[in-house]
């Protein structure tokens, strides 16, 4: 099966309130792919932020989440965990050593969730990096 990036409804991204999703939808942004398309142009992203009367940093954060979420093995389930672990893009993810990344993710996950049994496995982290490399190839 060939590797393919995915798009999700914006409401699936972690940390977006319903009213924020509604604002983005009013601006014509329904999916993570829509947001990533707008984000290709910093000026266009700034324009959307002004149109919605939102701080630009919000849209930049949501764009980073959307970028990471397009990897099938990351999706909306792990994009927030990666972002809070210091990974801001698929490009950055492609350069990371899976073992070191897994340690970072496990540490953050244990601190925030108070349990390590739900943490992504080392194999999952290897798959994230593998997909990121394929996406950037």
N, CA, C and O atoms as a printed pandas DataFrame, in Angstrom:
     atom_number atom_name residue_name chain_id  residue_number  x_coord  y_coord  z_coord
0              1         N          UNK        A               1    0.846   -1.185    0.000
1              2        CA          UNK        A               1    0.000    0.000    0.000
2              3         C          UNK        A               1    0.890    1.246    0.000
3              4         O          UNK        A               1    1.736    1.384    0.883
4              5         N          UNK        A               2    0.724    2.141   -0.949
5              6        CA          UNK        A               2    1.585    3.327   -1.014
6              7         C          UNK        A               2    1.306    4.282    0.144
7              8         O          UNK        A               2    0.203    4.344    0.688
8              9         N          UNK        A               3    2.355    5.022    0.495
9             10        CA          UNK        A               3    2.251    6.000    1.582
10            11         C          UNK        A               3    1.475    7.213    1.109
11            12         O          UNK        A               3    1.735    7.735    0.026
12            13         N          UNK        A               4    0.528    7.662    1.911
13            14        CA          UNK        A               4   -0.280    8.823    1.544
14            15         C          UNK        A               4   -0.537    9.668    2.779
15            16         O          UNK        A               4   -0.922    9.153    3.829
16            17         N          UNK        A               5   -0.320   10.984    2.643
17            18        CA          UNK        A               5   -0.644   11.903    3.726
18            19         C          UNK        A               5   -2.156   11.973    3.879
19            20         O          UNK        A               5   -2.896   11.778    2.914
20            21         N          UNK        A               6   -2.607   12.249    5.083
21            22        CA          UNK        A               6   -4.051   12.307    5.326
22            23         C          UNK        A               6   -4.489   13.701    5.737
23            24         O          UNK        A               6   -3.694   14.515    6.207
24            25         N          UNK        A               7   -5.759   13.948    5.550
25            26        CA          UNK        A               7   -6.384   15.185    5.994
26            27         C          UNK        A               7   -7.518   14.809    6.932
27            28         O          UNK        A               7   -8.184   13.789    6.750
28            29         N          UNK        A               8   -7.727   15.648    7.938
29            30        CA          UNK        A               8   -8.775   15.401    8.928
30            31         C          UNK        A               8   -9.621   16.654    9.091
31            32         O          UNK        A               8   -9.172   17.746    8.744
32            33         N          UNK        A               9  -10.825   16.521    9.609
33            34        CA          UNK        A               9  -11.596   17.715    9.956
34            35         C          UNK        A               9  -10.844   18.505   11.025
35            36         O          UNK        A               9  -10.219   17.915   11.906
36            37         N          UNK        A              10  -10.900   19.824   10.954
37            38        CA          UNK        A              10  -10.203   20.656   11.938
38            39         C          UNK        A              10  -10.653   20.357   13.363
39            40         O          UNK        A              10   -9.858   20.472   14.296
40            41         N          UNK        A              11  -11.903   19.980   13.541
41            42        CA          UNK        A              11  -12.413   19.702   14.885
42            43         C          UNK        A              11  -11.710   18.514   15.538
43            44         O          UNK        A              11  -11.811   18.332   16.751
44            45         N          UNK        A              12  -11.000   17.703   14.751
45            46        CA          UNK        A              12  -10.290   16.554   15.305
46            47         C          UNK        A              12   -8.956   16.944   15.945
47            48         O          UNK        A              12   -8.394   16.168   16.718
48            49         N          UNK        A              13   -8.445   18.135   15.633
49            50        CA          UNK        A              13   -7.172   18.560   16.207
50            51         C          UNK        A              13   -7.333   18.848   17.696
51            52         O          UNK        A              13   -8.330   19.439   18.111
52            53         N          UNK        A              14   -6.357   18.435   18.498
53            54        CA          UNK        A              14   -6.468   18.687   19.931
54            55         C          UNK        A              14   -6.304   20.169   20.255
55            56         O          UNK        A              14   -5.517   20.876   19.625
56            57         N          UNK        A              15   -7.060   20.621   21.247
57            58        CA          UNK        A              15   -6.888   21.978   21.742
58            59         C          UNK        A              15   -7.697   23.054   21.053
59            60         O          UNK        A              15   -7.654   24.211   21.472
60            61         N          UNK        A              16   -8.435   22.710   20.006
61            62        CA          UNK        A              16   -9.281   23.712   19.352
62            63         C          UNK        A              16  -10.674   23.666   19.972
63            64         O          UNK        A              16  -11.323   22.620   19.999
64            65         N          UNK        A              17  -11.116   24.805   20.464
65            66        CA          UNK        A              17  -12.463   24.906   21.026
66            67         C          UNK        A              17  -13.478   24.932   19.879
67            68         O          UNK        A              17  -13.143   25.279   18.746
68            69         N          UNK        A              18  -14.697   24.568   20.186
69            70        CA          UNK        A              18  -15.753   24.537   19.166
70            71         C          UNK        A              18  -15.929   25.895   18.493
71            72         O          UNK        A              18  -16.149   25.962   17.284
72            73         N          UNK        A              19  -15.835   26.981   19.269
73            74        CA          UNK        A              19  -16.014   28.304   18.665
74            75         C          UNK        A              19  -14.847   28.643   17.724
75            76         O          UNK        A              19  -15.041   29.341   16.728
76            77         N          UNK        A              20  -13.654   28.159   18.029
77            78        CA          UNK        A              20  -12.506   28.382   17.147
78            79         C          UNK        A              20  -12.669   27.597   15.842
79            80         O          UNK        A              20  -12.364   28.101   14.762
80            81         N          UNK        A              21  -13.147   26.371   15.958
81            82        CA          UNK        A              21  -13.414   25.565   14.759
82            83         C          UNK        A              21  -14.462   26.264   13.902
83            84         O          UNK        A              21  -14.323   26.335   12.681
84            85         N          UNK        A              22  -15.507   26.779   14.539
85            86        CA          UNK        A              22  -16.561   27.490   13.808
86            87         C          UNK        A              22  -15.997   28.726   13.102
87            88         O          UNK        A              22  -16.373   29.010   11.965
88            89         N          UNK        A              23  -15.102   29.460   13.764
89            90        CA          UNK        A              23  -14.473   30.626   13.129
90            91         C          UNK        A              23  -13.671   30.213   11.895
91            92         O          UNK        A              23  -13.756   30.848   10.844
92            93         N          UNK        A              24  -12.895   29.147   12.039
93            94        CA          UNK        A              24  -12.092   28.677   10.907
94            95         C          UNK        A              24  -12.997   28.232    9.755
95            96         O          UNK        A              24  -12.695   28.480    8.587
96            97         N          UNK        A              25  -14.092   27.584   10.088
97            98        CA          UNK        A              25  -15.025   27.143    9.061
98            99         C          UNK        A              25  -15.659   28.332    8.344
99           100         O          UNK        A              25  -15.893   28.275    7.137
100          101         N          UNK        A              26  -15.938   29.410    9.081
101          102        CA          UNK        A              26  -16.490   30.615    8.460
102          103         C          UNK        A              26  -15.493   31.227    7.482
103          104         O          UNK        A              26  -15.883   31.903    6.529
104          105         N          UNK        A              27  -14.198   30.987    7.723
105          106        CA          UNK        A              27  -13.155   31.489    6.822
106          107         C          UNK        A              27  -12.906   30.511    5.676
107          108         O          UNK        A              27  -11.981   30.700    4.885
108          109         N          UNK        A              28  -13.733   29.463    5.587
109          110        CA          UNK        A              28  -13.610   28.500    4.492
110          111         C          UNK        A              28  -12.630   27.374    4.758
111          112         O          UNK        A              28  -12.268   26.643    3.836
112          113         N          UNK        A              29  -12.198   27.223    5.985
113          114        CA          UNK        A              29  -11.243   26.176    6.343
114          115         C          UNK        A              29  -11.991   25.056    7.060
115          116         O          UNK        A              29  -12.473   25.230    8.179
116          117         N          UNK        A              30  -12.077   23.916    6.405
117          118        CA          UNK        A              30  -12.821   22.779    6.955
118          119         C          UNK        A              30  -11.903   21.665    7.443
119          120         O          UNK        A              30  -12.220   20.968    8.407
120          121         N          UNK        A              31  -10.759   21.500    6.770
121          122        CA          UNK        A              31   -9.885   20.357    7.037
122          123         C          UNK        A              31   -8.454   20.817    7.328
123          124         O          UNK        A              31   -8.094   21.976    7.121
124          125         N          UNK        A              32   -7.665   19.877    7.810
125          126        CA          UNK        A              32   -6.259   20.184    8.044
126          127         C          UNK        A              32   -5.561   20.526    6.729
127          128         O          UNK        A              32   -4.652   21.356    6.709
128          129         N          UNK        A              33   -5.971   19.900    5.645
129          130        CA          UNK        A              33   -5.379   20.217    4.333
130          131         C          UNK        A              33   -5.683   21.666    3.945
131          132         O          UNK        A              33   -4.823   22.352    3.392
132          133         N          UNK        A              34   -6.894   22.129    4.230
133          134        CA          UNK        A              34   -7.258   23.535    3.940
134          135         C          UNK        A              34   -6.348   24.486    4.718
135          136         O          UNK        A              34   -5.849   25.465    4.163
136          137         N          UNK        A              35   -6.134   24.198    5.995
137          138        CA          UNK        A              35   -5.290   25.050    6.830
138          139         C          UNK        A              35   -3.844   25.043    6.335
139          140         O          UNK        A              35   -3.198   26.089    6.289
140          141         N          UNK        A              36   -3.339   23.874    5.968
141          142        CA          UNK        A              36   -1.963   23.778    5.479
142          143         C          UNK        A              36   -1.781   24.529    4.165
143          144         O          UNK        A              36   -0.721   25.099    3.910
144          145         N          UNK        A              37   -2.817   24.525    3.334
145          146        CA          UNK        A              37   -2.746   25.254    2.065
146          147         C          UNK        A              37   -2.615   26.760    2.318
147          148         O          UNK        A              37   -1.805   27.431    1.677
148          149         N          UNK        A              38   -3.401   27.280    3.240
149          150        CA          UNK        A              38   -3.348   28.702    3.593
150          151         C          UNK        A              38   -1.994   29.035    4.226
151          152         O          UNK        A              38   -1.429   30.101    3.983
152          153         N          UNK        A              39   -1.489   28.114    5.032
153          154        CA          UNK        A              39   -0.248   28.365    5.774
154          155         C          UNK        A              39    0.984   28.397    4.877
155          156         O          UNK        A              39    2.040   28.859    5.309
156          157         N          UNK        A              40    0.877   27.925    3.655
157          158        CA          UNK        A              40    2.027   27.990    2.732
158          159         C          UNK        A              40    2.453   29.423    2.483
159          160         O          UNK        A              40    3.612   29.693    2.166
160          161         N          UNK        A              41    1.509   30.339    2.628
161          162        CA          UNK        A              41    1.797   31.754    2.458
162          163         C          UNK        A              41    1.657   32.456    3.805
163          164         O          UNK        A              41    0.546   32.608    4.314
164          165         N          UNK        A              42    2.790   32.887    4.390
165          166        CA          UNK        A              42    2.693   33.584    5.676
166          167         C          UNK        A              42    1.757   34.790    5.630
167          168         O          UNK        A              42    1.066   35.079    6.607
168          169         N          UNK        A              43    1.736   35.481    4.514
169          170        CA          UNK        A              43    0.840   36.626    4.376
170          171         C          UNK        A              43   -0.614   36.217    4.417
171          172         O          UNK        A              43   -1.441   36.900    5.021
172          173         N          UNK        A              44   -0.931   35.104    3.777
173          174        CA          UNK        A              44   -2.309   34.618    3.764
174          175         C          UNK        A              44   -2.724   34.144    5.164
175          176         O          UNK        A              44   -3.863   34.353    5.581
176          177         N          UNK        A              45   -1.799   33.509    5.881
177          178        CA          UNK        A              45   -2.104   33.069    7.237
178          179         C          UNK        A              45   -2.347   34.280    8.147
179          180         O          UNK        A              45   -3.256   34.271    8.976
180          181         N          UNK        A              46   -1.537   35.300    7.982
181          182        CA          UNK        A              46   -1.703   36.551    8.736
182          183         C          UNK        A              46   -3.068   37.178    8.427
183          184         O          UNK        A              46   -3.751   37.684    9.317
184          185         N          UNK        A              47   -3.442   37.133    7.165
185          186        CA          UNK        A              47   -4.724   37.700    6.735
186          187         C          UNK        A              47   -5.890   36.959    7.402
187          188         O          UNK        A              47   -6.845   37.584    7.861
188          189         N          UNK        A              48   -5.805   35.629    7.451
189          190        CA          UNK        A              48   -6.856   34.839    8.103
190          191         C          UNK        A              48   -6.912   35.182    9.595
191          192         O          UNK        A              48   -7.996   35.319   10.162
192          193         N          UNK        A              49   -5.749   35.319   10.226
193          194        CA          UNK        A              49   -5.705   35.676   11.651
194          195         C          UNK        A              49   -6.393   37.020   11.886
195          196         O          UNK        A              49   -7.163   37.168   12.835
196          197         N          UNK        A              50   -6.115   37.995   11.023
197          198        CA          UNK        A              50   -6.741   39.313   11.158
198          199         C          UNK        A              50   -8.241   39.236   10.895
199          200         O          UNK        A              50   -9.037   39.839   11.615
200          201         N          UNK        A              51   -8.620   38.491    9.862
201          202        CA          UNK        A              51  -10.035   38.337    9.513
202          203         C          UNK        A              51  -10.821   37.738   10.687
203          204         O          UNK        A              51  -11.954   38.141   10.954
204          205         N          UNK        A              52  -10.211   36.777   11.381
205          206        CA          UNK        A              52  -10.889   36.096   12.482
206          207         C          UNK        A              52  -10.630   36.765   13.827
207          208         O          UNK        A              52  -11.160   36.340   14.854
208          209         N          UNK        A              53   -9.812   37.813   13.814
209          210        CA          UNK        A              53   -9.449   38.523   15.039
210          211         C          UNK        A              53   -8.835   37.566   16.074
211          212         O          UNK        A              53   -9.185   37.577   17.254
212          213         N          UNK        A              54   -7.908   36.744   15.577
213          214        CA          UNK        A              54   -7.210   35.784   16.425
214          215         C          UNK        A              54   -5.714   36.084   16.402
215          216         O          UNK        A              54   -5.201   36.563   15.391
216          217         N          UNK        A              55   -5.014   35.815   17.485
217          218        CA          UNK        A              55   -3.558   35.970   17.454
218          219         C          UNK        A              55   -2.944   35.027   16.416
219          220         O          UNK        A              55   -3.361   33.875   16.295
220          221         N          UNK        A              56   -1.960   35.517   15.675
221          222        CA          UNK        A              56   -1.307   34.707   14.656
222          223         C          UNK        A              56   -0.727   33.432   15.256
223          224         O          UNK        A              56   -0.720   32.389   14.602
224          225         N          UNK        A              57   -0.246   33.503   16.485
225          226        CA          UNK        A              57    0.376   32.324   17.105
226          227         C          UNK        A              57   -0.619   31.161   17.230
227          228         O          UNK        A              57   -0.210   30.000   17.204
228          229         N          UNK        A              58   -1.905   31.457   17.365
229          230        CA          UNK        A              58   -2.912   30.387   17.405
230          231         C          UNK        A              58   -2.920   29.639   16.078
231          232         O          UNK        A              58   -2.878   28.409   16.047
232          233         N          UNK        A              59   -2.973   30.387   14.993
233          234        CA          UNK        A              59   -3.001   29.737   13.687
234          235         C          UNK        A              59   -1.697   29.000   13.409
235          236         O          UNK        A              59   -1.700   27.943   12.778
236          237         N          UNK        A              60   -0.598   29.546   13.871
237          238        CA          UNK        A              60    0.685   28.863   13.693
238          239         C          UNK        A              60    0.718   27.545   14.475
239          240         O          UNK        A              60    1.240   26.544   13.986
240          241         N          UNK        A              61    0.167   27.550   15.674
241          242        CA          UNK        A              61    0.109   26.312   16.468
242          243         C          UNK        A              61   -0.800   25.293   15.788
243          244         O          UNK        A              61   -0.447   24.119   15.675
244          245         N          UNK        A              62   -1.952   25.737   15.342
245          246        CA          UNK        A              62   -2.881   24.818   14.685
246          247         C          UNK        A              62   -2.296   24.278   13.388
247          248         O          UNK        A              62   -2.552   23.132   13.017
248          249         N          UNK        A              63   -1.515   25.094   12.703
249          250        CA          UNK        A              63   -0.855   24.652   11.480
250          251         C          UNK        A              63    0.181   23.578   11.801
251          252         O          UNK        A              63    0.287   22.585   11.082
252          253         N          UNK        A              64    0.938   23.770   12.867
253          254        CA          UNK        A              64    1.923   22.759   13.274
254          255         C          UNK        A              64    1.224   21.443   13.614
255          256         O          UNK        A              64    1.692   20.373   13.226
256          257         N          UNK        A              65    0.109   21.518   14.336
257          258        CA          UNK        A              65   -0.658   20.311   14.649
258          259         C          UNK        A              65   -1.164   19.637   13.369
259          260         O          UNK        A              65   -1.089   18.416   13.231
260          261         N          UNK        A              66   -1.678   20.443   12.440
261          262        CA          UNK        A              66   -2.193   19.911   11.175
262          263         C          UNK        A              66   -1.079   19.252   10.368
263          264         O          UNK        A              66   -1.294   18.212    9.745
264          265         N          UNK        A              67    0.110   19.855   10.377
265          266        CA          UNK        A              67    1.246   19.296    9.654
266          267         C          UNK        A              67    1.594   17.918   10.201
267          268         O          UNK        A              67    1.739   16.965    9.436
268          269         N          UNK        A              68    1.726   17.810   11.511
269          270        CA          UNK        A              68    2.065   16.528   12.130
270          271         C          UNK        A              68    0.940   15.504   11.959
271          272         O          UNK        A              68    1.203   14.318   11.757
272          273         N          UNK        A              69   -0.302   15.959   12.040
273          274        CA          UNK        A              69   -1.456   15.060   11.958
274          275         C          UNK        A              69   -1.624   14.438   10.578
275          276         O          UNK        A              69   -2.337   13.445   10.435
276          277         N          UNK        A              70   -0.981   15.003    9.561
277          278        CA          UNK        A              70   -1.146   14.437    8.222
278          279         C          UNK        A              70   -0.403   13.107    8.051
279          280         O          UNK        A              70   -0.639   12.389    7.080
280          281         N          UNK        A              71    0.489   12.779    8.985
281          282        CA          UNK        A              71    1.144   11.475    8.950
282          283         C          UNK        A              71    0.176   10.450    9.523
283          284         O          UNK        A              71   -0.283   10.606   10.654
284          285         N          UNK        A              72   -0.146    9.404    8.765
285          286        CA          UNK        A              72   -1.151    8.436    9.232
286          287         C          UNK        A              72   -0.849    7.821   10.598
287          288         O          UNK        A              72   -1.772    7.593   11.379
288          289         N          UNK        A              73    0.406    7.552   10.902
289          290        CA          UNK        A              73    0.720    6.925   12.183
290          291         C          UNK        A              73    0.688    7.917   13.345
291          292         O          UNK        A              73    0.662    7.504   14.504
292          293         N          UNK        A              74    0.688    9.207   13.054
293          294        CA          UNK        A              74    0.604   10.246   14.087
294          295         C          UNK        A              74   -0.846   10.679   14.246
295          296         O          UNK        A              74   -1.420   10.574   15.330
296          297         N          UNK        A              75   -1.434   11.166   13.156
297          298        CA          UNK        A              75   -2.830   11.590   13.173
298          299         C          UNK        A              75   -3.137   12.579   14.276
299          300         O          UNK        A              75   -2.232   13.176   14.860
300          301         N          UNK        A              76   -4.415   12.749   14.559
301          302        CA          UNK        A              76   -4.813   13.684   15.612
302          303         C          UNK        A              76   -4.605   13.080   17.004
303          304         O          UNK        A              76   -4.707   13.782   18.010
304          305         N          UNK        A              77   -4.316   11.789   17.056
305          306        CA          UNK        A              77   -4.096   11.125   18.339
306          307         C          UNK        A              77   -2.774   11.537   18.988
307          308         O          UNK        A              77   -2.702   11.703   20.206
308          309         N          UNK        A              78   -1.725   11.702   18.170
309          310        CA          UNK        A              78   -0.392   11.966   18.721
310          311         C          UNK        A              78    0.209   13.312   18.322
311          312         O          UNK        A              78    1.289   13.654   18.804
312          313         N          UNK        A              79   -0.451   14.090   17.456
313          314        CA          UNK        A              79    0.146   15.346   17.002
314          315         C          UNK        A              79    0.381   16.314   18.161
315          316         O          UNK        A              79    1.400   17.003   18.189
316          317         N          UNK        A              80   -0.537   16.374   19.104
317          318        CA          UNK        A              80   -0.361   17.256   20.258
318          319         C          UNK        A              80    0.784   16.811   21.154
319          320         O          UNK        A              80    1.541   17.641   21.657
320          321         N          UNK        A              81    0.912   15.517   21.353
321          322        CA          UNK        A              81    2.005   14.980   22.154
322          323         C          UNK        A              81    3.350   15.317   21.510
323          324         O          UNK        A              81    4.293   15.704   22.199
324          325         N          UNK        A              82    3.433   15.170   20.191
325          326        CA          UNK        A              82    4.672   15.520   19.498
326          327         C          UNK        A              82    4.968   17.010   19.612
327          328         O          UNK        A              82    6.102   17.398   19.893
328          329         N          UNK        A              83    3.963   17.841   19.398
329          330        CA          UNK        A              83    4.175   19.284   19.468
330          331         C          UNK        A              83    4.658   19.690   20.868
331          332         O          UNK        A              83    5.585   20.491   20.999
332          333         N          UNK        A              84    4.045   19.150   21.883
333          334        CA          UNK        A              84    4.446   19.481   23.248
334          335         C          UNK        A              84    5.776   18.845   23.640
335          336         O          UNK        A              84    6.374   19.211   24.651
336          337         N          UNK        A              85    6.232   17.889   22.830
337          338        CA          UNK        A              85    7.559   17.296   23.030
338          339         C          UNK        A              85    8.637   18.088   22.295
339          340         O          UNK        A              85    9.818   17.746   22.352
340          341         N          UNK        A              86    8.219   19.150   21.603
341          342        CA          UNK        A              86    9.193   20.001   20.922
342          343         C          UNK        A              86    9.319   19.771   19.435
343          344         O          UNK        A              86   10.202   20.345   18.798
344          345         N          UNK        A              87    8.457   18.945   18.867
345          346        CA          UNK        A              87    8.496   18.673   17.431
346          347         C          UNK        A              87    7.424   19.529   16.769
347          348         O          UNK        A              87    6.233   19.351   17.026
348          349         N          UNK        A              88    7.854   20.471   15.904
349          350        CA          UNK        A              88    6.929   21.456   15.350
350          351         C          UNK        A              88    6.553   21.208   13.894
351          352         O          UNK        A              88    5.722   21.930   13.343
352          353         N          UNK        A              89    7.156   20.189   13.254
353          354        CA          UNK        A              89    6.837   19.963   11.842
354          355         C          UNK        A              89    7.257   18.563   11.408
355          356         O          UNK        A              89    8.062   17.900   12.061
356          357         N          UNK        A              90    6.690   18.143   10.296
357          358        CA          UNK        A              90    7.088   16.878    9.687
358          359         C          UNK        A              90    8.557   16.948    9.275
359          360         O          UNK        A              90    9.286   15.965    9.410
360          361         N          UNK        A              91    8.991   18.090    8.780
361          362        CA          UNK        A              91   10.387   18.267    8.377
362          363         C          UNK        A              91   11.317   18.032    9.567
363          364         O          UNK        A              91   12.320   17.330    9.443
364          365         N          UNK        A              92   10.987   18.612   10.708
365          366        CA          UNK        A              92   11.807   18.414   11.905
366          367         C          UNK        A              92   11.758   16.954   12.350
367          368         O          UNK        A              92   12.789   16.380   12.698
368          369         N          UNK        A              93   10.584   16.358   12.341
369          370        CA          UNK        A              93   10.425   14.965   12.755
370          371         C          UNK        A              93   11.309   14.038   11.926
371          372         O          UNK        A              93   11.871   13.077   12.452
372          373         N          UNK        A              94   11.430   14.324   10.633
373          374        CA          UNK        A              94   12.221   13.477    9.737
374          375         C          UNK        A              94   13.699   13.454   10.106
375          376         O          UNK        A              94   14.417   12.538    9.703
376          377         N          UNK        A              95   14.165   14.436   10.858
377          378        CA          UNK        A              95   15.591   14.527   11.207
378          379         C          UNK        A              95   15.918   13.918   12.567
379          380         O          UNK        A              95   17.087   13.841   12.945
380          381         N          UNK        A              96   14.905   13.488   13.301
381          382        CA          UNK        A              96   15.125   13.059   14.684
382          383         C          UNK        A              96   15.486   11.584   14.791
383          384         O          UNK        A              96   15.090   10.765   13.962
384          385         N          UNK        A              97   16.246   11.268   15.833
385          386        CA          UNK        A              97   16.580    9.886   16.160
386          387         C          UNK        A              97   15.406    9.294   16.942
387          388         O          UNK        A              97   15.033    9.830   17.986
388          389         N          UNK        A              98   14.820    8.203   16.456
389          390        CA          UNK        A              98   13.641    7.644   17.118
390          391         C          UNK        A              98   13.842    7.309   18.598
391          392         O          UNK        A              98   12.937    7.534   19.402
392          393         N          UNK        A              99   14.995    6.780   18.969
393          394        CA          UNK        A              99   15.226    6.421   20.367
394          395         C          UNK        A              99   15.180    7.623   21.288
395          396         O          UNK        A              99   14.555    7.586   22.348
396          397         N          UNK        A             100   15.840    8.677   20.878
397          398        CA          UNK        A             100   15.852    9.901   21.687
398          399         C          UNK        A             100   14.442   10.519   21.738
399          400         O          UNK        A             100   13.992   10.971   22.790
400          401         N          UNK        A             101   13.760   10.529   20.592
401          402        CA          UNK        A             101   12.402   11.075   20.555
402          403         C          UNK        A             101   11.478   10.271   21.462
403          404         O          UNK        A             101   10.666   10.851   22.182
404          405         N          UNK        A             102   11.588    8.957   21.439
405          406        CA          UNK        A             102   10.732    8.136   22.289
406          407         C          UNK        A             102   10.965    8.471   23.760
407          408         O          UNK        A             102   10.014    8.526   24.540
408          409         N          UNK        A             103   12.213    8.694   24.142
409          410        CA          UNK        A             103   12.508    9.074   25.529
410          411         C          UNK        A             103   11.829   10.393   25.892
411          412         O          UNK        A             103   11.255   10.520   26.974
412          413         N          UNK        A             104   11.892   11.377   24.985
413          414        CA          UNK        A             104   11.240   12.679   25.226
414          415         C          UNK        A             104    9.737   12.509   25.366
415          416         O          UNK        A             104    9.120   13.041   26.289
416          417         N          UNK        A             105    9.157   11.759   24.435
417          418        CA          UNK        A             105    7.709   11.564   24.416
418          419         C          UNK        A             105    7.262   10.806   25.668
419          420         O          UNK        A             105    6.261   11.161   26.291
420          421         N          UNK        A             106    8.006    9.768   26.027
421          422        CA          UNK        A             106    7.648    8.971   27.209
422          423         C          UNK        A             106    7.706    9.833   28.469
423          424         O          UNK        A             106    6.828    9.753   29.328
424          425         N          UNK        A             107    8.742   10.650   28.570
425          426        CA          UNK        A             107    8.889   11.522   29.742
426          427         C          UNK        A             107    7.717   12.500   29.834
427          428         O          UNK        A             107    7.116   12.647   30.898
428          429         N          UNK        A             108    7.388   13.169   28.726
429          430        CA          UNK        A             108    6.268   14.108   28.719
430          431         C          UNK        A             108    4.955   13.393   29.007
431          432         O          UNK        A             108    4.146   13.866   29.804
432          433         N          UNK        A             109    4.749   12.271   28.367
433          434        CA          UNK        A             109    3.503   11.523   28.528
434          435         C          UNK        A             109    3.323   11.089   29.982
435          436         O          UNK        A             109    2.225   11.183   30.531
436          437         N          UNK        A             110    4.397   10.616   30.597
437          438        CA          UNK        A             110    4.324   10.175   31.988
438          439         C          UNK        A             110    4.044   11.353   32.921
439          440         O          UNK        A             110    3.281   11.228   33.879
440          441         N          UNK        A             111    4.670   12.502   32.634
441          442        CA          UNK        A             111    4.446   13.687   33.470
442          443         C          UNK        A             111    3.022   14.206   33.348
443          444         O          UNK        A             111    2.428   14.612   34.347
444          445         N          UNK        A             112    2.466   14.199   32.143
445          446        CA          UNK        A             112    1.146   14.784   31.942
446          447         C          UNK        A             112    0.014   13.796   32.176
447          448         O          UNK        A             112   -1.047   14.167   32.677
448          449         N          UNK        A             113    0.235   12.561   31.820
449          450        CA          UNK        A             113   -0.835   11.564   31.941
450          451         C          UNK        A             113   -0.715   10.738   33.225
451          452         O          UNK        A             113   -1.634   10.005   33.592
452          453         N          UNK        A             114    0.423   10.869   33.895
453          454        CA          UNK        A             114    0.682   10.138   35.132
454          455         C          UNK        A             114    0.728    8.619   34.935
455          456         O          UNK        A             114    0.607    7.860   35.897
456          457         N          UNK        A             115    0.901    8.187   33.701
457          458        CA          UNK        A             115    1.058    6.759   33.447
458          459         C          UNK        A             115    1.821    6.574   32.152
459          460         O          UNK        A             115    1.698    7.368   31.220
460          461         N          UNK        A             116    2.599    5.531   32.109
461          462        CA          UNK        A             116    3.422    5.287   30.922
462          463         C          UNK        A             116    2.866    4.163   30.056
463          464         O          UNK        A             116    3.341    3.953   28.940
464          465         N          UNK        A             117    1.864    3.435   30.555
465          466        CA          UNK        A             117    1.356    2.293   29.792
466          467         C          UNK        A             117    0.591    2.714   28.537
467          468         O          UNK        A             117    0.416    1.901   27.629
468          469         N          UNK        A             118    0.134    3.960   28.466
469          470        CA          UNK        A             118   -0.576    4.435   27.280
470          471         C          UNK        A             118    0.340    5.200   26.324
471          472         O          UNK        A             118   -0.109    5.707   25.296
472          473         N          UNK        A             119    1.608    5.277   26.667
473          474        CA          UNK        A             119    2.584    5.997   25.850
474          475         C          UNK        A             119    2.817    5.245   24.539
475          476         O          UNK        A             119    2.779    4.015   24.517
476          477         N          UNK        A             120    3.058    5.974   23.448
477          478        CA          UNK        A             120    3.392    5.308   22.189
478          479         C          UNK        A             120    4.615    4.416   22.368
479          480         O          UNK        A             120    5.520    4.730   23.141
480          481         N          UNK        A             121    4.628    3.316   21.653
481          482        CA          UNK        A             121    5.733    2.364   21.744
482          483         C          UNK        A             121    6.928    2.856   20.925
483          484         O          UNK        A             121    6.776    3.719   20.060
484          485         N          UNK        A             122    8.111    2.311   21.196
485          486        CA          UNK        A             122    9.267    2.655   20.355
486          487         C          UNK        A             122    9.012    2.378   18.876
487          488         O          UNK        A             122    9.447    3.143   18.015
488          489         N          UNK        A             123    8.312    1.291   18.582
489          490        CA          UNK        A             123    8.006    0.972   17.175
490          491         C          UNK        A             123    7.120    2.034   16.538
491          492         O          UNK        A             123    7.293    2.366   15.365
492          493         N          UNK        A             124    6.169    2.569   17.306
493          494        CA          UNK        A             124    5.324    3.636   16.780
494          495         C          UNK        A             124    6.156    4.872   16.450
495          496         O          UNK        A             124    5.951    5.505   15.415
496          497         N          UNK        A             125    7.093    5.212   17.331
497          498        CA          UNK        A             125    7.934    6.385   17.111
498          499         C          UNK        A             125    8.817    6.173   15.879
499          500         O          UNK        A             125    9.017    7.100   15.094
500          501         N          UNK        A             126    9.339    4.975   15.709
501          502        CA          UNK        A             126   10.122    4.656   14.506
502          503         C          UNK        A             126    9.247    4.864   13.269
503          504         O          UNK        A             126    9.715    5.410   12.269
504          505         N          UNK        A             127    7.988    4.436   13.324
505          506        CA          UNK        A             127    7.072    4.611   12.195
506          507         C          UNK        A             127    6.813    6.089   11.919
507          508         O          UNK        A             127    6.733    6.487   10.757
508          509         N          UNK        A             128    6.680    6.909   12.959
509          510        CA          UNK        A             128    6.478    8.354   12.768
510          511         C          UNK        A             128    7.635    8.949   11.976
511          512         O          UNK        A             128    7.434    9.689   11.013
512          513         N          UNK        A             129    8.849    8.612   12.400
513          514        CA          UNK        A             129   10.038    9.164   11.735
514          515         C          UNK        A             129   10.132    8.628   10.310
515          516         O          UNK        A             129   10.481    9.372    9.393
516          517         N          UNK        A             130    9.830    7.364   10.119
517          518        CA          UNK        A             130    9.866    6.760    8.774
518          519         C          UNK        A             130    8.876    7.478    7.840
519          520         O          UNK        A             130    9.220    7.836    6.713
520          521         N          UNK        A             131    7.658    7.679    8.320
521          522        CA          UNK        A             131    6.669    8.390    7.490
522          523         C          UNK        A             131    7.077    9.825    7.212
523          524         O          UNK        A             131    6.871   10.323    6.105
524          525         N          UNK        A             132    7.655   10.495    8.202
525          526        CA          UNK        A             132    8.108   11.879    8.003
526          527         C          UNK        A             132    9.178   11.918    6.917
527          528         O          UNK        A             132    9.177   12.824    6.084
528          529         N          UNK        A             133   10.078   10.962    6.915
529          530        CA          UNK        A             133   11.122   10.908    5.875
530          531         C          UNK        A             133   10.508   10.664    4.509
531          532         O          UNK        A             133   10.914   11.279    3.524
532          533         N          UNK        A             134    9.530    9.771    4.445
533          534        CA          UNK        A             134    8.841    9.515    3.174
534          535         C          UNK        A             134    8.111   10.758    2.679
535          536         O          UNK        A             134    8.096   11.044    1.482
536          537         N          UNK        A             135    7.509   11.488    3.603
537          538        CA          UNK        A             135    6.774   12.707    3.235
538          539         C          UNK        A             135    7.697   13.777    2.685
539          540         O          UNK        A             135    7.293   14.573    1.837
540          541         N          UNK        A             136    8.924   13.801    3.157
541          542        CA          UNK        A             136    9.887   14.821    2.742
542          543         C          UNK        A             136   10.756   14.352    1.588
543          544         O          UNK        A             136   11.568   15.124    1.076
544          545         N          UNK        A             137   10.603   13.115    1.172
545          546        CA          UNK        A             137   11.430   12.569    0.068
546          547         C          UNK        A             137   10.983   13.109   -1.272
547          548         O          UNK        A             137   11.561   12.761   -2.302
